């Protein structure tokens, strides 16, 4: 029991894999067919060019009638499955030429071709009249295949058009045709395939071999592939049937065969599969080709299927139109909602833009305040730094002066104790002590100041014109002019206080300041402000 189940499961897997393979292959073939359909005007141009070249040969003067007959025959072959009216036209011309030449065999050949063509076009009365008036016993051996082929074709199409699918007479004439044909010819092999197919004999391998032996440019390739599609359809192998109907259609399009059955067969398959769009597409192609070729049989053949497929397509279009209308209503509502949303968002963005502008202005104000605060902080840091430095030096100076005063007191006390009145008087009258202490004070000031602002001299000179820059004497740290602006740098801008510190008159201090401003390379009114900024970077770092 388990073995049987495994066997059935394996079989199902094989069927599934095969089905998937065929489906993928059919999709690829369908794309190939669609590309050829899109470019079929190119194939028609190639066909028309061949026909035009043949017609140009007929324009030469004084062509022999027999050569004209041969050119007309070639044009018939080109038009036979392309445009039947033109094919009939050139056969009728050949009929006249055969009568003019008085060659019975040529007339019989033309008549047999006309009978074949009338049968294909559905002109059964005309075809039957021609065949009745031909005595097969008077035909040459070379024309017998054409006679049996014309008879078989007539009864085949006639029985199809009258819905009598027995093919009795058609098969009889096909049997006779096979007896008269060379078994190596393609015509024989195709006729043999049709015999096997319509008598329900195994024909698959025969047809596959026949298809492999024909190239894409062979005009009979489409018919062979169609037989394969028809055979698989009888066997209910839909994927294989679709595959070979597509191959048939590809061959028909490439060879510009308008008298074809592949499009109609594909339309039927797709309709049964529920693919209305493809069914309508191929049915419309089949109708267009039948009308172009003017094959009445093909048009009659589609008279039942076309209205059904067309009605289904229109019903689908109606449903799609209804769904589209609903979709449009929904989309309209969504668009209105979207418009309202966009309007709301726009207003919000507008409000946000106003808020951003306000925020930007506020940020600018904050930035300016931060800058001012930074400057103030820097100034405070600098001021604190100066205070720290000066407080330390102030205590050192005070301590030193206390020591000096104590020593000076002891010296005076000694003079007094020893009653050295002259020395005491001389010491009290002398200003050397004060001058020495003043010079010492200035030196300490210079040291302390340059310790705070070591680049002061260089930066000050950089703001003066070259010829007025200050050159210090050997051993000097600052001179009087530099000490004036050093005090200004420390925030002492009052000339009176500067004069008191340096022991100069106010006018002297004023003249120094005016001279420095006049020699500056920057605007005069900005000079002392620039002096106040000397050493700022170092002050921030410390």
C-alpha positions as CSV (number, residue, x, y, z in Angstrom):
1,X,0.0,0.0,0.0
2,X,2.8,2.4,0.9
3,X,4.7,1.6,-2.3
4,X,1.5,2.4,-4.3
5,X,1.1,5.7,-2.5
6,X,4.8,6.6,-3.1
7,X,4.3,5.8,-6.8
8,X,1.3,8.0,-7.1
9,X,3.0,10.8,-5.2
10,X,6.0,10.6,-7.5
11,X,3.8,10.7,-10.6
12,X,2.0,13.8,-9.2
13,X,5.3,15.5,-8.6
14,X,6.5,14.8,-12.2
15,X,3.2,16.2,-13.5
16,X,3.5,19.3,-11.4
17,X,7.2,19.9,-12.4
18,X,6.3,19.3,-16.1
19,X,3.3,21.7,-15.8
20,X,5.5,24.4,-14.2
21,X,8.2,23.9,-16.9
22,X,5.6,24.2,-19.7
23,X,4.0,27.3,-18.1
24,X,7.4,29.0,-17.9
25,X,8.2,28.1,-21.5
26,X,4.8,29.3,-22.7
27,X,5.3,32.7,-21.0
28,X,8.7,33.1,-22.8
29,X,7.1,32.1,-26.1
30,X,4.2,34.4,-25.5
31,X,6.6,37.3,-25.0
32,X,8.4,36.4,-28.2
33,X,5.1,36.3,-30.1
34,X,4.0,39.7,-28.7
35,X,7.3,41.2,-29.9
36,X,6.7,39.9,-33.4
37,X,3.1,41.1,-33.4
38,X,4.4,44.5,-32.4
39,X,6.8,44.4,-35.3
40,X,4.6,42.6,-37.8
41,X,4.6,45.7,-40.1
42,X,8.3,45.0,-40.7
43,X,7.5,41.5,-41.9
44,X,4.7,42.9,-44.1
45,X,7.2,45.3,-45.6
46,X,9.6,42.5,-46.4
47,X,6.8,40.6,-48.0
48,X,5.7,43.6,-50.0
49,X,9.3,44.2,-51.1
50,X,9.5,40.7,-52.5
51,X,6.2,41.2,-54.3
52,X,7.4,44.6,-55.6
53,X,10.6,43.1,-57.0
54,X,8.6,40.4,-58.9
55,X,6.2,43.1,-60.2
56,X,9.1,45.1,-61.5
57,X,10.3,42.1,-63.5
58,X,7.0,42.2,-65.3
59,X,7.6,45.8,-66.5
60,X,10.4,44.8,-68.8
61,X,9.5,45.1,-72.5
62,X,9.0,42.2,-74.8
63,X,9.0,39.5,-72.2
64,X,8.0,36.1,-73.5
65,X,4.5,35.0,-72.5
66,X,5.9,31.9,-70.8
67,X,8.3,34.0,-68.7
68,X,5.4,36.3,-67.7
69,X,3.4,33.1,-66.8
70,X,6.3,32.0,-64.5
71,X,6.5,35.5,-62.9
72,X,2.7,35.4,-62.4
73,X,3.0,32.0,-60.8
74,X,5.6,33.3,-58.4
75,X,3.3,36.2,-57.5
76,X,0.5,33.8,-56.9
77,X,2.7,31.8,-54.5
78,X,3.5,35.0,-52.6
79,X,-0.1,36.1,-52.5
80,X,-1.7,32.7,-51.9
81,X,-1.7,32.9,-48.0
82,X,-1.2,36.7,-47.9
83,X,-3.9,38.3,-50.1
84,X,-6.2,35.9,-51.9
85,X,-7.8,38.5,-54.3
86,X,-4.4,39.3,-55.7
87,X,-3.5,35.6,-56.0
88,X,-6.7,35.0,-58.0
89,X,-5.8,38.0,-60.1
90,X,-2.5,36.6,-61.3
91,X,-4.0,33.1,-61.8
92,X,-6.6,34.6,-64.1
93,X,-3.9,36.4,-66.0
94,X,-2.1,33.0,-66.3
95,X,-5.3,31.5,-67.6
96,X,-5.4,34.0,-70.4
97,X,-1.7,33.4,-71.2
98,X,-2.3,29.6,-71.2
99,X,-5.1,30.1,-73.7
100,X,-2.9,32.4,-75.8
101,X,-0.1,29.9,-75.8
102,X,-2.5,27.0,-76.4
103,X,-0.7,24.8,-73.9
104,X,-3.3,22.6,-72.2
105,X,-1.1,21.5,-69.4
106,X,-0.5,25.2,-68.3
107,X,-4.3,25.8,-68.5
108,X,-5.0,22.7,-66.3
109,X,-2.3,23.7,-63.8
110,X,-3.8,27.2,-63.5
111,X,-7.3,25.8,-63.2
112,X,-6.3,23.4,-60.4
113,X,-4.6,26.3,-58.5
114,X,-7.8,28.4,-58.9
115,X,-9.9,25.5,-57.6
116,X,-7.6,25.2,-54.6
117,X,-7.7,28.9,-53.9
118,X,-11.5,29.2,-54.4
119,X,-11.9,26.4,-51.8
120,X,-9.8,28.2,-49.3
121,X,-11.7,31.4,-49.9
122,X,-15.0,29.6,-49.4
123,X,-16.1,29.9,-53.1
124,X,-17.2,26.3,-53.2
125,X,-19.5,26.6,-56.3
126,X,-16.7,28.1,-58.4
127,X,-14.2,25.5,-57.1
128,X,-16.6,22.6,-57.7
129,X,-17.3,23.8,-61.3
130,X,-13.6,23.9,-62.1
131,X,-13.0,20.4,-60.6
132,X,-16.0,18.9,-62.5
133,X,-14.7,20.2,-65.8
134,X,-11.3,18.6,-65.3
135,X,-10.8,15.0,-66.6
136,X,-8.2,13.5,-64.4
137,X,-7.5,10.9,-67.0
138,X,-6.2,13.6,-69.3
139,X,-3.9,15.1,-66.7
140,X,-0.2,14.5,-66.8
141,X,1.5,12.6,-63.9
142,X,3.1,15.9,-62.7
143,X,-0.4,17.5,-62.3
144,X,-2.1,14.6,-60.5
145,X,-0.8,15.7,-57.0
146,X,-2.2,19.2,-57.7
147,X,-5.6,17.6,-58.7
148,X,-5.9,15.4,-55.6
149,X,-4.7,18.2,-53.4
150,X,-7.3,20.6,-54.8
151,X,-10.1,18.0,-54.4
152,X,-9.0,17.1,-50.9
153,X,-8.9,20.8,-49.9
154,X,-12.3,21.5,-51.5
155,X,-14.1,18.7,-49.6
156,X,-12.2,19.5,-46.4
157,X,-13.2,23.1,-46.3
158,X,-16.7,22.4,-47.7
159,X,-17.4,19.7,-45.0
160,X,-16.1,22.0,-42.3
161,X,-18.3,24.9,-43.5
162,X,-21.4,22.6,-43.5
163,X,-20.5,21.1,-40.0
164,X,-20.2,17.5,-41.4
165,X,-17.0,16.4,-39.8
166,X,-16.6,13.1,-41.6
167,X,-13.9,14.0,-44.1
168,X,-14.7,10.9,-46.1
169,X,-14.1,12.3,-49.5
170,X,-11.4,14.6,-48.3
171,X,-9.5,11.6,-46.9
172,X,-10.0,9.6,-50.0
173,X,-8.4,12.3,-52.1
174,X,-5.6,12.7,-49.5
175,X,-4.9,9.0,-49.8
176,X,-4.7,9.4,-53.6
177,X,-2.5,12.4,-53.2
178,X,-0.1,10.4,-51.0
179,X,0.2,7.7,-53.7
180,X,1.3,10.3,-56.3
181,X,3.8,12.3,-54.2
182,X,7.5,11.6,-53.7
183,X,7.8,10.4,-50.1
184,X,10.9,12.6,-49.6
185,X,9.1,15.9,-50.3
186,X,7.7,18.2,-47.5
187,X,4.3,18.1,-49.2
188,X,4.1,14.4,-48.8
189,X,5.2,14.5,-45.1
190,X,2.7,17.2,-44.3
191,X,-0.1,15.3,-46.1
192,X,0.9,12.1,-44.3
193,X,0.8,13.9,-40.9
194,X,-2.7,15.2,-41.7
195,X,-3.8,11.7,-42.6
196,X,-2.4,10.2,-39.3
197,X,-3.9,13.1,-37.3
198,X,-7.5,13.0,-38.8
199,X,-7.6,9.2,-38.6
200,X,-6.6,9.2,-34.9
201,X,-3.3,7.4,-35.4
202,X,-0.1,8.1,-33.4
203,X,1.4,11.2,-34.9
204,X,3.2,13.1,-32.2
205,X,6.8,11.9,-32.9
206,X,6.2,12.3,-36.6
207,X,5.0,15.9,-36.3
208,X,7.8,16.8,-33.8
209,X,10.4,15.4,-36.3
210,X,8.8,17.3,-39.1
211,X,8.8,20.5,-37.1
212,X,12.5,20.1,-36.3
213,X,13.2,19.7,-40.0
214,X,11.6,23.0,-41.0
215,X,13.2,26.4,-40.5
216,X,11.5,29.5,-39.2
217,X,11.4,30.9,-42.7
218,X,9.5,27.9,-44.1
219,X,5.9,28.9,-44.8
220,X,4.7,25.4,-43.9
221,X,6.2,25.6,-40.3
222,X,3.1,27.3,-39.0
223,X,0.8,24.6,-40.4
224,X,3.0,21.8,-38.8
225,X,3.0,23.5,-35.4
226,X,-0.8,24.1,-35.7
227,X,-1.3,20.3,-36.3
228,X,0.7,19.7,-33.1
229,X,-1.4,22.2,-31.1
230,X,-4.6,20.6,-32.5
231,X,-3.4,17.1,-31.6
232,X,-2.5,18.1,-28.0
233,X,-5.8,19.9,-27.7
234,X,-7.7,16.7,-28.6
235,X,-5.6,15.0,-25.9
236,X,-6.6,17.8,-23.4
237,X,-3.0,18.8,-22.9
238,X,-3.7,22.5,-22.7
239,X,-0.2,23.8,-22.0
240,X,1.4,21.8,-24.9
241,X,-1.5,22.9,-27.1
242,X,-0.9,26.5,-26.2
243,X,2.8,26.1,-26.8
244,X,2.5,24.9,-30.3
245,X,-0.3,27.3,-31.3
246,X,2.1,30.1,-30.2
247,X,4.9,28.6,-32.3
248,X,2.5,28.4,-35.2
249,X,1.5,32.0,-34.7
250,X,5.2,33.1,-34.6
251,X,5.8,31.4,-37.9
252,X,2.7,32.9,-39.4
253,X,3.6,36.4,-38.4
254,X,7.3,36.1,-39.5
255,X,6.1,34.8,-43.0
256,X,3.2,37.2,-43.2
257,X,0.7,34.4,-43.6
258,X,-2.7,36.1,-43.2
259,X,-4.7,32.9,-44.0
260,X,-4.0,31.3,-40.6
261,X,-5.8,29.4,-37.9
262,X,-3.3,30.0,-35.1
263,X,-4.7,33.3,-33.8
264,X,-8.2,31.9,-33.6
265,X,-7.0,28.7,-31.8
266,X,-5.1,30.8,-29.2
267,X,-8.1,33.0,-28.7
268,X,-10.2,30.0,-27.9
269,X,-7.6,28.6,-25.4
270,X,-7.3,31.9,-23.6
271,X,-11.0,32.4,-23.5
272,X,-11.5,28.9,-21.9
273,X,-8.7,29.8,-19.4
274,X,-10.6,33.0,-18.5
275,X,-8.0,35.4,-19.9
276,X,-10.5,37.6,-21.7
277,X,-7.9,40.2,-22.7
278,X,-5.7,37.8,-24.5
279,X,-8.7,36.0,-26.1
280,X,-10.0,39.3,-27.5
281,X,-6.6,40.4,-28.6
282,X,-6.0,37.2,-30.7
283,X,-9.5,37.0,-32.0
284,X,-9.3,40.5,-33.2
285,X,-5.9,39.7,-34.9
286,X,-7.6,36.6,-36.5
287,X,-10.5,38.7,-37.8
288,X,-8.1,41.4,-39.2
289,X,-6.0,38.8,-41.0
290,X,-9.1,37.1,-42.4
291,X,-10.5,40.4,-43.7
292,X,-7.1,41.4,-45.1
293,X,-6.7,38.1,-46.9
294,X,-10.4,38.0,-47.8
295,X,-10.8,34.3,-46.8
296,X,-14.5,33.8,-46.4
297,X,-14.0,30.4,-44.7
298,X,-11.9,31.9,-41.9
299,X,-14.5,34.6,-41.3
300,X,-17.3,32.0,-41.2
301,X,-15.2,30.0,-38.9
302,X,-15.0,32.9,-36.4
303,X,-18.6,33.9,-36.7
304,X,-19.6,31.9,-33.7
305,X,-16.6,32.5,-31.4
306,X,-16.0,36.2,-32.1
307,X,-19.4,37.4,-30.8
308,X,-19.0,35.4,-27.6
309,X,-15.5,36.6,-26.9
310,X,-16.3,40.1,-27.9
311,X,-19.4,40.1,-25.6
312,X,-17.2,38.8,-22.7
313,X,-14.6,41.4,-23.4
314,X,-17.2,44.2,-23.5
315,X,-18.7,42.9,-20.3
316,X,-15.3,43.0,-18.7
317,X,-14.6,46.5,-20.0
318,X,-18.0,47.5,-18.6
319,X,-17.0,46.1,-15.2
320,X,-13.6,47.7,-15.4
321,X,-15.3,51.0,-16.3
322,X,-17.7,50.7,-13.4
323,X,-14.7,49.9,-11.1
324,X,-12.8,52.8,-12.6
325,X,-15.7,55.1,-11.9
326,X,-15.8,53.9,-8.3
327,X,-12.1,54.3,-8.1
328,X,-12.3,57.8,-9.5
329,X,-14.9,58.7,-6.8
330,X,-12.7,57.3,-4.1
331,X,-9.6,59.0,-5.6
332,X,-11.6,62.3,-5.8
333,X,-12.5,62.0,-2.1
334,X,-8.9,61.1,-1.2
335,X,-7.7,64.1,-3.3
336,X,-10.0,66.4,-1.5
337,X,-8.9,65.0,1.8
338,X,-5.3,65.3,0.6
339,X,-5.9,68.9,-0.5
340,X,-7.5,69.7,2.9
341,X,-4.5,68.0,4.6
342,X,-2.0,70.0,2.5
343,X,-3.9,73.2,3.2
344,X,-3.7,72.4,6.9
345,X,-0.1,71.5,6.7
346,X,0.6,74.7,4.7
347,X,-1.0,76.8,7.4
348,X,1.0,75.0,10.0
349,X,4.2,75.5,8.0
350,X,3.3,79.2,7.7
351,X,2.8,79.4,11.4
352,X,6.0,77.5,11.9
353,X,7.8,79.8,9.5
354,X,6.7,82.8,11.6
355,X,7.8,81.1,14.7
356,X,11.1,80.2,13.1
357,X,11.6,83.9,12.1
358,X,10.8,84.9,15.6
359,X,13.1,82.3,17.0
360,X,15.8,83.4,14.5
361,X,15.5,87.0,15.7
362,X,15.5,85.8,19.3
363,X,18.6,83.7,18.6
364,X,20.3,86.6,17.0
365,X,19.5,88.7,20.1
366,X,20.7,85.9,22.3
367,X,23.8,85.5,20.2
368,X,24.5,89.3,20.5
369,X,23.9,89.1,24.3
370,X,26.2,86.0,24.5
371,X,28.8,87.9,22.6
372,X,28.5,90.9,24.9
373,X,28.5,88.5,27.9
374,X,31.6,86.8,26.5
375,X,33.3,90.2,26.1
376,X,32.3,91.2,29.6
377,X,33.4,87.8,30.9
378,X,36.7,88.2,29.1
379,X,37.1,91.7,30.5
380,X,36.2,90.5,34.0
381,X,38.6,87.6,33.6
382,X,41.3,90.0,32.4
383,X,40.5,92.4,35.2
384,X,40.5,89.6,37.8
385,X,43.8,88.4,36.4
386,X,45.3,91.9,36.5
387,X,43.9,92.4,40.0
388,X,45.4,89.1,41.1
389,X,48.7,89.9,39.6
390,X,48.8,93.5,41.0
391,X,47.5,92.5,44.4
392,X,50.4,90.1,44.7
393,X,52.9,92.7,43.5
394,X,51.2,95.3,45.7
395,X,51.9,93.3,48.8
396,X,55.4,92.7,47.7
397,X,55.9,96.5,47.1
398,X,54.3,97.4,50.4
399,X,56.4,95.0,52.3
400,X,59.5,96.3,50.5
401,X,58.6,99.9,51.1
402,X,58.0,99.2,54.8
403,X,61.4,97.6,55.0
404,X,63.0,100.5,53.2
405,X,61.2,103.1,55.4
406,X,62.2,101.1,58.5
407,X,65.8,101.1,57.3
408,X,65.6,104.9,56.4
409,X,64.1,105.5,60.0
410,X,66.9,103.6,61.6
411,X,69.5,105.5,59.6
412,X,67.9,108.9,60.6
413,X,67.6,107.7,64.2
414,X,71.2,106.7,64.2
415,X,72.2,110.2,63.0
416,X,70.0,111.7,65.7
417,X,71.3,109.4,68.5
418,X,74.9,110.1,67.5
419,X,74.2,113.8,67.2
420,X,75.3,113.8,63.6
421,X,73.2,116.8,62.7
422,X,74.9,117.6,59.5
423,X,74.3,114.1,58.1
424,X,70.7,114.2,59.3
425,X,70.1,117.5,57.6
426,X,71.7,116.4,54.4
427,X,69.7,113.2,54.3
428,X,66.5,115.1,54.8
429,X,67.3,117.6,52.2
430,X,68.4,115.1,49.6
431,X,65.8,113.8,46.9
432,X,68.0,110.9,45.8
433,X,66.0,108.4,47.9
434,X,62.7,109.4,46.3
435,X,64.1,109.4,42.8
436,X,65.6,106.0,43.2
437,X,62.4,104.6,44.6
438,X,60.4,106.2,41.7
439,X,62.7,104.6,39.1
440,X,62.5,101.3,41.0
441,X,58.7,101.6,40.9
442,X,58.7,102.2,37.1
443,X,60.9,99.2,36.5
444,X,58.7,97.0,38.6
445,X,55.6,98.4,36.8
446,X,57.3,97.5,33.5
447,X,58.1,94.0,34.6
448,X,54.6,93.4,36.0
449,X,52.9,94.9,32.9
450,X,55.0,93.0,30.3
451,X,54.4,89.8,32.3
452,X,50.7,90.4,31.8
453,X,51.0,91.6,28.1
454,X,54.4,90.3,26.7
455,X,53.5,91.3,23.1
456,X,52.4,94.8,24.0
457,X,55.3,96.6,22.5
458,X,55.1,94.7,19.2
459,X,51.3,95.1,18.9
460,X,51.5,98.8,19.7
461,X,54.2,99.4,17.1
462,X,52.2,97.4,14.6
463,X,49.5,100.0,14.9
464,X,52.0,102.9,14.1
465,X,53.4,104.0,10.8
466,X,56.9,102.4,10.3
467,X,58.8,105.6,10.7
468,X,57.1,106.5,14.0
469,X,57.5,103.1,15.7
470,X,59.2,103.2,19.1
471,X,62.7,101.7,19.5
472,X,63.7,101.1,23.1
473,X,67.1,101.8,24.3
474,X,69.3,99.0,25.7
475,X,68.0,97.8,29.0
476,X,64.6,99.6,28.7
477,X,61.5,97.6,29.0
478,X,59.1,100.5,28.4
479,X,59.6,104.2,27.9
480,X,57.4,107.1,29.0
481,X,55.2,107.0,25.9
482,X,54.7,103.2,26.2
483,X,53.9,103.5,29.9
484,X,51.1,106.0,29.1
485,X,49.4,103.5,26.8
486,X,50.2,100.7,29.2
487,X,48.2,102.5,31.8
488,X,45.4,103.1,29.2
489,X,45.5,99.3,28.5
490,X,45.0,98.7,32.2
491,X,41.9,100.9,32.1
492,X,43.4,104.2,33.4
493,X,42.3,106.6,30.7
494,X,42.2,109.8,32.8
495,X,45.2,112.0,31.7
496,X,45.4,113.6,35.2
497,X,45.8,110.2,36.9
498,X,48.3,109.1,34.3
499,X,50.2,112.4,34.8
500,X,50.2,111.9,38.6
501,X,51.5,108.4,38.3
502,X,54.3,109.3,35.8
503,X,55.1,112.7,37.4
504,X,54.5,114.6,34.2
505,X,52.2,117.5,33.4
506,X,48.8,116.9,31.9
507,X,49.7,118.7,28.7
508,X,52.7,116.4,28.2
509,X,50.5,113.3,28.6
510,X,47.9,114.9,26.2
511,X,50.6,115.6,23.6
512,X,51.9,112.0,23.8
513,X,48.4,110.7,23.3
514,X,47.6,113.0,20.3
515,X,51.0,112.1,18.7
516,X,50.3,108.4,18.9
517,X,46.8,108.8,17.5
518,X,48.1,110.8,14.6
519,X,50.8,108.3,13.7
520,X,48.4,105.3,13.8
521,X,47.7,103.3,10.7
522,X,44.1,102.8,11.8
523,X,41.5,105.5,12.2
524,X,42.4,107.9,15.0
525,X,39.1,107.5,16.8
526,X,39.6,103.7,17.0
527,X,43.3,103.8,18.1
528,X,42.9,103.9,21.9
529,X,40.1,101.3,21.7
530,X,42.5,99.1,19.8
531,X,45.1,99.6,22.4
532,X,42.6,98.5,25.1
533,X,42.4,95.1,23.2
534,X,46.1,94.3,23.0
535,X,46.8,90.9,24.5
536,X,43.1,89.9,24.7
537,X,43.7,86.4,23.3
538,X,46.4,85.7,25.9
539,X,44.1,87.0,28.6
540,X,41.4,84.6,27.5
541,X,43.8,81.7,27.5
542,X,45.0,82.5,31.0
